[in-house]
Amino acid sequence: MPKDVDKPVQSILNWTAGLGLAGAVLGGLLGWAAVAVGHNSERAALAARGKQAILWSLFGAGGIGVTAALVTTFYNMTK
């Protein structure tokens, strides 16, 4: 990549990965809250949805991590 495009592309990739991981963490926290409320109020459906949210947050964070690593690897291979 040309030098004048290098820094903006890295900034966009960093912001995208950071916001995606922040969203995954927020989704995980909300999932744990749903599990807690569902368990304490005896709403099994809410607790089950919270458990699903936790799993999807983990999968999302893992996907973002793998994608960021692959993009960075291929990006550095072209230098």
PDB file as gemmi writes it, atoms N, CA and C in Angstrom:
CRYST1    1.000    1.000    1.000  90.00  90.00  90.00 P 1                      
ATOM      1  N   MET A   1       0.831  -1.178   0.000  1.00  0.00           N  
ATOM      2  CA  MET A   1       0.000   0.000   0.000  1.00  0.00           C  
ATOM      3  C   MET A   1       0.873   1.238   0.000  1.00  0.00           C  
ATOM      4  N   PRO A   2       0.404   2.253  -0.661  1.00  0.00           N  
ATOM      5  CA  PRO A   2       1.170   3.510  -0.632  1.00  0.00           C  
ATOM      6  C   PRO A   2       1.233   4.078   0.781  1.00  0.00           C  
ATOM      7  N   LYS A   3       2.284   4.815   1.054  1.00  0.00           N  
ATOM      8  CA  LYS A   3       2.504   5.359   2.402  1.00  0.00           C  
ATOM      9  C   LYS A   3       1.391   6.311   2.827  1.00  0.00           C  
ATOM     10  N   ASP A   4       0.827   7.083   1.884  1.00  0.00           N  
ATOM     11  CA  ASP A   4      -0.206   8.051   2.258  1.00  0.00           C  
ATOM     12  C   ASP A   4      -1.537   7.385   2.610  1.00  0.00           C  
ATOM     13  N   VAL A   5      -1.727   6.139   2.220  1.00  0.00           N  
ATOM     14  CA  VAL A   5      -2.960   5.411   2.526  1.00  0.00           C  
ATOM     15  C   VAL A   5      -2.765   4.480   3.727  1.00  0.00           C  
ATOM     16  N   ASP A   6      -1.529   4.200   4.042  1.00  0.00           N  
ATOM     17  CA  ASP A   6      -1.213   3.219   5.086  1.00  0.00           C  
ATOM     18  C   ASP A   6      -1.804   3.600   6.441  1.00  0.00           C  
ATOM     19  N   LYS A   7      -1.574   4.805   6.894  1.00  0.00           N  
ATOM     20  CA  LYS A   7      -2.032   5.206   8.231  1.00  0.00           C  
ATOM     21  C   LYS A   7      -3.558   5.270   8.339  1.00  0.00           C  
ATOM     22  N   PRO A   8      -4.284   5.840   7.374  1.00  0.00           N  
ATOM     23  CA  PRO A   8      -5.754   5.837   7.501  1.00  0.00           C  
ATOM     24  C   PRO A   8      -6.358   4.432   7.487  1.00  0.00           C  
ATOM     25  N   VAL A   9      -5.805   3.535   6.705  1.00  0.00           N  
ATOM     26  CA  VAL A   9      -6.327   2.167   6.650  1.00  0.00           C  
ATOM     27  C   VAL A   9      -6.106   1.476   7.998  1.00  0.00           C  
ATOM     28  N   GLN A  10      -4.939   1.652   8.583  1.00  0.00           N  
ATOM     29  CA  GLN A  10      -4.675   1.068   9.896  1.00  0.00           C  
ATOM     30  C   GLN A  10      -5.619   1.649  10.950  1.00  0.00           C  
ATOM     31  N   SER A  11      -5.886   2.946  10.875  1.00  0.00           N  
ATOM     32  CA  SER A  11      -6.818   3.571  11.831  1.00  0.00           C  
ATOM     33  C   SER A  11      -8.218   2.996  11.693  1.00  0.00           C  
ATOM     34  N   ILE A  12      -8.670   2.817  10.466  1.00  0.00           N  
ATOM     35  CA  ILE A  12     -10.009   2.256  10.234  1.00  0.00           C  
ATOM     36  C   ILE A  12     -10.089   0.819  10.761  1.00  0.00           C  
ATOM     37  N   LEU A  13      -9.061   0.017  10.487  1.00  0.00           N  
ATOM     38  CA  LEU A  13      -9.052  -1.364  10.982  1.00  0.00           C  
ATOM     39  C   LEU A  13      -9.015  -1.416  12.510  1.00  0.00           C  
ATOM     40  N   ASN A  14      -8.226  -0.549  13.119  1.00  0.00           N  
ATOM     41  CA  ASN A  14      -8.147  -0.533  14.582  1.00  0.00           C  
ATOM     42  C   ASN A  14      -9.468  -0.113  15.207  1.00  0.00           C  
ATOM     43  N   TRP A  15     -10.096   0.932  14.663  1.00  0.00           N  
ATOM     44  CA  TRP A  15     -11.383   1.391  15.196  1.00  0.00           C  
ATOM     45  C   TRP A  15     -12.465   0.335  15.008  1.00  0.00           C  
ATOM     46  N   THR A  16     -12.476  -0.310  13.858  1.00  0.00           N  
ATOM     47  CA  THR A  16     -13.480  -1.334  13.599  1.00  0.00           C  
ATOM     48  C   THR A  16     -13.338  -2.509  14.566  1.00  0.00           C  
ATOM     49  N   ALA A  17     -12.121  -2.975  14.756  1.00  0.00           N  
ATOM     50  CA  ALA A  17     -11.893  -4.080  15.693  1.00  0.00           C  
ATOM     51  C   ALA A  17     -12.223  -3.661  17.122  1.00  0.00           C  
ATOM     52  N   GLY A  18     -11.828  -2.465  17.511  1.00  0.00           N  
ATOM     53  CA  GLY A  18     -12.098  -1.993  18.866  1.00  0.00           C  
ATOM     54  C   GLY A  18     -13.579  -1.850  19.147  1.00  0.00           C  
ATOM     55  N   LEU A  19     -14.314  -1.250  18.212  1.00  0.00           N  
ATOM     56  CA  LEU A  19     -15.758  -1.098  18.403  1.00  0.00           C  
ATOM     57  C   LEU A  19     -16.470  -2.444  18.389  1.00  0.00           C  
ATOM     58  N   GLY A  20     -16.021  -3.345  17.527  1.00  0.00           N  
ATOM     59  CA  GLY A  20     -16.617  -4.679  17.492  1.00  0.00           C  
ATOM     60  C   GLY A  20     -16.406  -5.438  18.791  1.00  0.00           C  
ATOM     61  N   LEU A  21     -15.201  -5.352  19.336  1.00  0.00           N  
ATOM     62  CA  LEU A  21     -14.936  -6.031  20.601  1.00  0.00           C  
ATOM     63  C   LEU A  21     -15.682  -5.371  21.759  1.00  0.00           C  
ATOM     64  N   ALA A  22     -15.802  -4.052  21.719  1.00  0.00           N  
ATOM     65  CA  ALA A  22     -16.585  -3.368  22.753  1.00  0.00           C  
ATOM     66  C   ALA A  22     -18.052  -3.801  22.689  1.00  0.00           C  
ATOM     67  N   GLY A  23     -18.582  -3.954  21.480  1.00  0.00           N  
ATOM     68  CA  GLY A  23     -19.948  -4.439  21.325  1.00  0.00           C  
ATOM     69  C   GLY A  23     -20.115  -5.860  21.827  1.00  0.00           C  
ATOM     70  N   ALA A  24     -19.113  -6.692  21.585  1.00  0.00           N  
ATOM     71  CA  ALA A  24     -19.174  -8.077  22.066  1.00  0.00           C  
ATOM     72  C   ALA A  24     -19.140  -8.127  23.593  1.00  0.00           C  
ATOM     73  N   VAL A  25     -18.314  -7.289  24.197  1.00  0.00           N  
ATOM     74  CA  VAL A  25     -18.253  -7.241  25.661  1.00  0.00           C  
ATOM     75  C   VAL A  25     -19.580  -6.742  26.229  1.00  0.00           C  
ATOM     76  N   LEU A  26     -20.136  -5.702  25.618  1.00  0.00           N  
ATOM     77  CA  LEU A  26     -21.426  -5.184  26.078  1.00  0.00           C  
ATOM     78  C   LEU A  26     -22.525  -6.237  25.936  1.00  0.00           C  
ATOM     79  N   GLY A  27     -22.520  -6.966  24.833  1.00  0.00           N  
ATOM     80  CA  GLY A  27     -23.493  -8.039  24.639  1.00  0.00           C  
ATOM     81  C   GLY A  27     -23.337  -9.139  25.682  1.00  0.00           C  
ATOM     82  N   GLY A  28     -22.094  -9.466  26.023  1.00  0.00           N  
ATOM     83  CA  GLY A  28     -21.852 -10.460  27.058  1.00  0.00           C  
ATOM     84  C   GLY A  28     -22.337  -9.999  28.421  1.00  0.00           C  
ATOM     85  N   LEU A  29     -22.085  -8.742  28.741  1.00  0.00           N  
ATOM     86  CA  LEU A  29     -22.550  -8.208  30.022  1.00  0.00           C  
ATOM     87  C   LEU A  29     -24.075  -8.180  30.104  1.00  0.00           C  
ATOM     88  N   LEU A  30     -24.709  -7.772  29.026  1.00  0.00           N  
ATOM     89  CA  LEU A  30     -26.170  -7.772  29.006  1.00  0.00           C  
ATOM     90  C   LEU A  30     -26.722  -9.194  29.076  1.00  0.00           C  
ATOM     91  N   GLY A  31     -26.017 -10.135  28.465  1.00  0.00           N  
ATOM     92  CA  GLY A  31     -26.419 -11.538  28.553  1.00  0.00           C  
ATOM     93  C   GLY A  31     -26.346 -12.056  29.979  1.00  0.00           C  
ATOM     94  N   TRP A  32     -25.254 -11.724  30.684  1.00  0.00           N  
ATOM     95  CA  TRP A  32     -25.141 -12.138  32.082  1.00  0.00           C  
ATOM     96  C   TRP A  32     -26.231 -11.491  32.932  1.00  0.00           C  
ATOM     97  N   ALA A  33     -26.547 -10.225  32.636  1.00  0.00           N  
ATOM     98  CA  ALA A  33     -27.629  -9.554  33.374  1.00  0.00           C  
ATOM     99  C   ALA A  33     -28.954 -10.261  33.129  1.00  0.00           C  
ATOM    100  N   ALA A  34     -29.203 -10.659  31.879  1.00  0.00           N  
ATOM    101  CA  ALA A  34     -30.448 -11.367  31.568  1.00  0.00           C  
ATOM    102  C   ALA A  34     -30.512 -12.713  32.278  1.00  0.00           C  
ATOM    103  N   VAL A  35     -29.376 -13.394  32.360  1.00  0.00           N  
ATOM    104  CA  VAL A  35     -29.347 -14.670  33.084  1.00  0.00           C  
ATOM    105  C   VAL A  35     -29.665 -14.437  34.560  1.00  0.00           C  
ATOM    106  N   ALA A  36     -29.065 -13.415  35.137  1.00  0.00           N  
ATOM    107  CA  ALA A  36     -29.293 -13.140  36.558  1.00  0.00           C  
ATOM    108  C   ALA A  36     -30.752 -12.774  36.831  1.00  0.00           C  
ATOM    109  N   VAL A  37     -31.300 -11.882  36.021  1.00  0.00           N  
ATOM    110  CA  VAL A  37     -32.695 -11.479  36.222  1.00  0.00           C  
ATOM    111  C   VAL A  37     -33.631 -12.651  35.960  1.00  0.00           C  
ATOM    112  N   GLY A  38     -33.380 -13.391  34.897  1.00  0.00           N  
ATOM    113  CA  GLY A  38     -34.223 -14.543  34.582  1.00  0.00           C  
ATOM    114  C   GLY A  38     -34.179 -15.614  35.650  1.00  0.00           C  
ATOM    115  N   HIS A  39     -32.996 -15.836  36.218  1.00  0.00           N  
ATOM    116  CA  HIS A  39     -32.868 -16.854  37.268  1.00  0.00           C  
ATOM    117  C   HIS A  39     -33.561 -16.405  38.561  1.00  0.00           C  
ATOM    118  N   ASN A  40     -33.360 -15.143  38.941  1.00  0.00           N  
ATOM    119  CA  ASN A  40     -33.922 -14.657  40.201  1.00  0.00           C  
ATOM    120  C   ASN A  40     -35.428 -14.420  40.134  1.00  0.00           C  
ATOM    121  N   SER A  41     -35.941 -14.138  38.946  1.00  0.00           N  
ATOM    122  CA  SER A  41     -37.381 -13.912  38.820  1.00  0.00           C  
ATOM    123  C   SER A  41     -38.110 -15.147  38.288  1.00  0.00           C  
ATOM    124  N   GLU A  42     -37.390 -16.252  38.181  1.00  0.00           N  
ATOM    125  CA  GLU A  42     -37.937 -17.523  37.701  1.00  0.00           C  
ATOM    126  C   GLU A  42     -38.550 -17.408  36.306  1.00  0.00           C  
ATOM    127  N   ARG A  43     -37.886 -16.663  35.452  1.00  0.00           N  
ATOM    128  CA  ARG A  43     -38.275 -16.573  34.040  1.00  0.00           C  
ATOM    129  C   ARG A  43     -37.235 -17.355  33.241  1.00  0.00           C  
ATOM    130  N   ALA A  44     -37.539 -18.585  32.988  1.00  0.00           N  
ATOM    131  CA  ALA A  44     -36.582 -19.475  32.327  1.00  0.00           C  
ATOM    132  C   ALA A  44     -36.255 -19.017  30.910  1.00  0.00           C  
ATOM    133  N   ALA A  45     -37.226 -18.445  30.222  1.00  0.00           N  
ATOM    134  CA  ALA A  45     -36.987 -18.008  28.845  1.00  0.00           C  
ATOM    135  C   ALA A  45     -35.978 -16.862  28.805  1.00  0.00           C  
ATOM    136  N   LEU A  46     -36.066 -15.939  29.753  1.00  0.00           N  
ATOM    137  CA  LEU A  46     -35.118 -14.823  29.796  1.00  0.00           C  
ATOM    138  C   LEU A  46     -33.712 -15.321  30.108  1.00  0.00           C  
ATOM    139  N   ALA A  47     -33.607 -16.255  31.031  1.00  0.00           N  
ATOM    140  CA  ALA A  47     -32.298 -16.826  31.352  1.00  0.00           C  
ATOM    141  C   ALA A  47     -31.707 -17.570  30.151  1.00  0.00           C  
ATOM    142  N   ALA A  48     -32.549 -18.285  29.423  1.00  0.00           N  
ATOM    143  CA  ALA A  48     -32.069 -19.011  28.239  1.00  0.00           C  
ATOM    144  C   ALA A  48     -31.595 -18.049  27.156  1.00  0.00           C  
ATOM    145  N   ARG A  49     -32.332 -16.947  26.968  1.00  0.00           N  
ATOM    146  CA  ARG A  49     -31.900 -15.944  25.981  1.00  0.00           C  
ATOM    147  C   ARG A  49     -30.594 -15.288  26.410  1.00  0.00           C  
ATOM    148  N   GLY A  50     -30.419 -15.089  27.712  1.00  0.00           N  
ATOM    149  CA  GLY A  50     -29.164 -14.537  28.213  1.00  0.00           C  
ATOM    150  C   GLY A  50     -27.994 -15.460  27.949  1.00  0.00           C  
ATOM    151  N   LYS A  51     -28.215 -16.767  28.128  1.00  0.00           N  
ATOM    152  CA  LYS A  51     -27.151 -17.736  27.850  1.00  0.00           C  
ATOM    153  C   LYS A  51     -26.781 -17.734  26.365  1.00  0.00           C  
ATOM    154  N   GLN A  52     -27.780 -17.621  25.512  1.00  0.00           N  
ATOM    155  CA  GLN A  52     -27.503 -17.543  24.074  1.00  0.00           C  
ATOM    156  C   GLN A  52     -26.732 -16.275  23.742  1.00  0.00           C  
ATOM    157  N   ALA A  53     -27.088 -15.172  24.386  1.00  0.00           N  
ATOM    158  CA  ALA A  53     -26.386 -13.910  24.136  1.00  0.00           C  
ATOM    159  C   ALA A  53     -24.923 -14.001  24.540  1.00  0.00           C  
ATOM    160  N   ILE A  54     -24.658 -14.687  25.640  1.00  0.00           N  
ATOM    161  CA  ILE A  54     -23.271 -14.851  26.092  1.00  0.00           C  
ATOM    162  C   ILE A  54     -22.477 -15.660  25.070  1.00  0.00           C  
ATOM    163  N   LEU A  55     -23.054 -16.756  24.607  1.00  0.00           N  
ATOM    164  CA  LEU A  55     -22.361 -17.582  23.611  1.00  0.00           C  
ATOM    165  C   LEU A  55     -22.104 -16.823  22.317  1.00  0.00           C  
ATOM    166  N   TRP A  56     -23.120 -16.091  21.826  1.00  0.00           N  
ATOM    167  CA  TRP A  56     -22.941 -15.345  20.589  1.00  0.00           C  
ATOM    168  C   TRP A  56     -21.932 -14.220  20.756  1.00  0.00           C  
ATOM    169  N   SER A  57     -21.856 -13.636  21.937  1.00  0.00           N  
ATOM    170  CA  SER A  57     -20.848 -12.608  22.184  1.00  0.00           C  
ATOM    171  C   SER A  57     -19.446 -13.207  22.118  1.00  0.00           C  
ATOM    172  N   LEU A  58     -19.287 -14.398  22.685  1.00  0.00           N  
ATOM    173  CA  LEU A  58     -17.985 -15.064  22.611  1.00  0.00           C  
ATOM    174  C   LEU A  58     -17.611 -15.415  21.181  1.00  0.00           C  
ATOM    175  N   PHE A  59     -18.580 -15.944  20.430  1.00  0.00           N  
ATOM    176  CA  PHE A  59     -18.318 -16.264  19.018  1.00  0.00           C  
ATOM    177  C   PHE A  59     -17.993 -15.001  18.223  1.00  0.00           C  
ATOM    178  N   GLY A  60     -18.716 -13.936  18.493  1.00  0.00           N  
ATOM    179  CA  GLY A  60     -18.464 -12.671  17.790  1.00  0.00           C  
ATOM    180  C   GLY A  60     -17.087 -12.117  18.087  1.00  0.00           C  
ATOM    181  N   ALA A  61     -16.699 -12.137  19.364  1.00  0.00           N  
ATOM    182  CA  ALA A  61     -15.369 -11.649  19.734  1.00  0.00           C  
ATOM    183  C   ALA A  61     -14.277 -12.516  19.108  1.00  0.00           C  
ATOM    184  N   GLY A  62     -14.487 -13.829  19.105  1.00  0.00           N  
ATOM    185  CA  GLY A  62     -13.516 -14.720  18.468  1.00  0.00           C  
ATOM    186  C   GLY A  62     -13.410 -14.474  16.974  1.00  0.00           C  
ATOM    187  N   GLY A  63     -14.542 -14.264  16.334  1.00  0.00           N  
ATOM    188  CA  GLY A  63     -14.532 -13.965  14.901  1.00  0.00           C  
ATOM    189  C   GLY A  63     -13.825 -12.663  14.590  1.00  0.00           C  
ATOM    190  N   ILE A  64     -14.061 -11.653  15.416  1.00  0.00           N  
ATOM    191  CA  ILE A  64     -13.380 -10.370  15.211  1.00  0.00           C  
ATOM    192  C   ILE A  64     -11.875 -10.536  15.404  1.00  0.00           C  
ATOM    193  N   GLY A  65     -11.487 -11.295  16.431  1.00  0.00           N  
ATOM    194  CA  GLY A  65     -10.064 -11.520  16.672  1.00  0.00           C  
ATOM    195  C   GLY A  65      -9.386 -12.260  15.535  1.00  0.00           C  
ATOM    196  N   VAL A  66     -10.031 -13.296  15.040  1.00  0.00           N  
ATOM    197  CA  VAL A  66      -9.457 -14.071  13.927  1.00  0.00           C  
ATOM    198  C   VAL A  66      -9.379 -13.220  12.660  1.00  0.00           C  
ATOM    199  N   THR A  67     -10.448 -12.488  12.384  1.00  0.00           N  
ATOM    200  CA  THR A  67     -10.459 -11.641  11.191  1.00  0.00           C  
ATOM    201  C   THR A  67      -9.402 -10.558  11.274  1.00  0.00           C  
ATOM    202  N   ALA A  68      -9.277  -9.918  12.432  1.00  0.00           N  
ATOM    203  CA  ALA A  68      -8.261  -8.874  12.587  1.00  0.00           C  
ATOM    204  C   ALA A  68      -6.857  -9.456  12.418  1.00  0.00           C  
ATOM    205  N   ALA A  69      -6.630 -10.644  12.970  1.00  0.00           N  
ATOM    206  CA  ALA A  69      -5.315 -11.269  12.817  1.00  0.00           C  
ATOM    207  C   ALA A  69      -5.019 -11.615  11.359  1.00  0.00           C  
ATOM    208  N   LEU A  70      -6.021 -12.131  10.647  1.00  0.00           N  
ATOM    209  CA  LEU A  70      -5.814 -12.466   9.235  1.00  0.00           C  
ATOM    210  C   LEU A  70      -5.557 -11.220   8.392  1.00  0.00           C  
ATOM    211  N   VAL A  71      -6.332 -10.184   8.614  1.00  0.00           N  
ATOM    212  CA  VAL A  71      -6.144  -8.949   7.844  1.00  0.00           C  
ATOM    213  C   VAL A  71      -4.771  -8.367   8.122  1.00  0.00           C  
ATOM    214  N   THR A  72      -4.368  -8.347   9.385  1.00  0.00           N  
ATOM    215  CA  THR A  72      -3.051  -7.811   9.728  1.00  0.00           C  
ATOM    216  C   THR A  72      -1.936  -8.659   9.132  1.00  0.00           C  
ATOM    217  N   THR A  73      -2.095  -9.971   9.154  1.00  0.00           N  
ATOM    218  CA  THR A  73      -1.079 -10.860   8.581  1.00  0.00           C  
ATOM    219  C   THR A  73      -0.927 -10.632   7.084  1.00  0.00           C  
ATOM    220  N   PHE A  74      -2.045 -10.615   6.360  1.00  0.00           N  
ATOM    221  CA  PHE A  74      -1.966 -10.393   4.916  1.00  0.00           C  
ATOM    222  C   PHE A  74      -1.476  -8.984   4.585  1.00  0.00           C  
ATOM    223  N   TYR A  75      -1.855  -8.035   5.422  1.00  0.00           N  
ATOM    224  CA  TYR A  75      -1.419  -6.663   5.217  1.00  0.00           C  
ATOM    225  C   TYR A  75       0.093  -6.557   5.382  1.00  0.00           C  
ATOM    226  N   ASN A  76       0.644  -7.240   6.411  1.00  0.00           N  
ATOM    227  CA  ASN A  76       2.085  -7.184   6.650  1.00  0.00           C  
ATOM    228  C   ASN A  76       2.858  -8.005   5.633  1.00  0.00           C  
ATOM    229  N   MET A  77       2.220  -9.007   5.027  1.00  0.00           N  
ATOM    230  CA  MET A  77       2.898  -9.809   4.014  1.00  0.00           C  
ATOM    231  C   MET A  77       3.138  -9.009   2.739  1.00  0.00           C  
ATOM    232  N   THR A  78       2.322  -8.000   2.513  1.00  0.00           N  
ATOM    233  CA  THR A  78       2.464  -7.222   1.278  1.00  0.00           C  
ATOM    234  C   THR A  78       3.524  -6.133   1.409  1.00  0.00           C  
ATOM    235  N   LYS A  79       4.021  -5.908   2.618  1.00  0.00           N  
ATOM    236  CA  LYS A  79       5.027  -4.847   2.813  1.00  0.00           C  
ATOM    237  C   LYS A  79       6.383  -5.306   2.341  1.00  0.00           C  
TER     238      LYS A  79                                                      
END                                                                             
